[in-house]
Amino acid sequence: MKRFTHTYPTLRHGMSGLIMALLLANTAMAESPETVHLGKSDVSKEQVIKLLAPEQKPVLKTRGLRVHAADAEVNANAPSSASNTPKALSLEVYFEFNSAQLSQEAIEQLSPVGEALQSNELSGLDFTLEGHTDASGDEHYNLSLSEKRANSVKQFFIEKYSLSPKRLRAEGKGESELIEGTPPNSGINRRVTIIAQ
């Protein structure tokens, strides 16, 4: 009987490439924000804090143990107990048609968010404010409009809640990240996403 000694280098190369791609995909997924879409619903300061605050792993409590200096150095180098995955929430923020000016409804909607961002629980975090539009209109125009809307929200948080501009980054996404499964021109896509970092 004849034995095959061929090592199939092409198959091995293909498999290692597939494994590498899966590892990279898992890494990218781990670093992408966990976004909660709230739509037009009213939110409270407490809800926003709960959604954006880093998760703390439970701390092991012990009795009768002493920590020596060497142990303290090991613990100081241990990874943080907070989750490294950024958290995000998205709101349908009310803007007048074809405008970046916040409506009265938008101000009422964003007020609890501003209160949460200045809270002690979120004081150590920076935030990215992403503006999104639906797909109606020109792509370049939508990108510009989404940037203006994100900056309007940023200015509101700075002026009304005295948040440091260094903690807030405004970014326009235009129509590039429509919510999956929604009609492209749906109002649900006209939103602001707040990502905690």
JOLIN-V89887 format. One record per backbone hydrogen bond with DSSP energy under -1.0 kcal/mol. NH is the residue of the N-H (numbers start at 1). CO is the residue of the C=O. E is the energy in kcal/mol with one decimal. If there is no record, write none. Layout:
<<NH	CO	E> <NH	CO	E>>
//
This chain:
<<12	8	-2.4> <13	9	-2.7> <14	10	-2.6> <15	11	-2.7> <16	12	-2.5> <17	13	-2.1> <18	14	-2.2> <19	15	-2.8> <20	16	-2.4> <21	17	-2.4> <22	18	-2.4> <23	19	-2.4> <24	20	-2.5> <25	21	-2.4> <26	22	-2.5> <27	23	-2.1> <28	24	-2.6> <29	25	-2.5> <30	26	-2.1> <31	27	-1.4> <34	86	-2.0> <35	33	-1.0> <36	88	-2.1> <38	90	-3.0> <41	38	-1.9> <48	44	-2.1> <49	45	-2.3> <50	46	-2.4> <51	47	-2.2> <52	48	-2.2> <53	49	-2.7> <57	81	-1.3> <72	68	-2.2> <73	69	-1.8> <74	70	-1.7> <75	71	-2.6> <76	72	-2.2> <77	73	-1.3> <83	55	-1.4> <88	34	-2.3> <89	194	-2.0> <90	36	-2.4> <91	192	-2.5> <92	39	-3.1> <93	91	-1.1> <99	96	-1.8> <103	94	-1.5> <107	103	-2.1> <108	104	-2.2> <109	105	-2.2> <110	106	-2.5> <111	107	-1.4> <114	110	-2.6> <115	111	-2.3> <116	112	-2.0> <117	113	-2.5> <118	114	-1.3> <119	116	-1.4> <125	122	-1.8> <127	167	-3.7> <128	195	-2.1> <129	169	-3.2> <130	193	-3.1> <131	171	-2.7> <132	191	-2.4> <133	174	-2.8> <135	184	-2.6> <142	138	-2.7> <143	139	-1.9> <144	140	-2.1> <145	141	-2.8> <146	142	-2.5> <147	143	-1.9> <148	144	-2.1> <149	145	-2.4> <150	146	-2.2> <151	147	-2.3> <152	148	-2.0> <153	149	-2.0> <154	150	-2.2> <155	151	-2.8> <156	152	-2.1> <157	153	-2.2> <158	154	-2.2> <159	155	-3.0> <160	156	-2.7> <161	157	-1.3> <163	157	-1.4> <167	164	-1.8> <169	127	-2.3> <171	129	-2.7> <173	131	-2.9> <176	173	-2.0> <182	179	-1.8> <186	183	-2.2> <189	186	-1.6> <190	187	-1.7> <191	189	-1.4> <192	91	-2.6> <193	130	-2.6> <194	89	-3.4> <195	128	-2.7> <196	87	-3.2> <197	126	-2.7>>
//
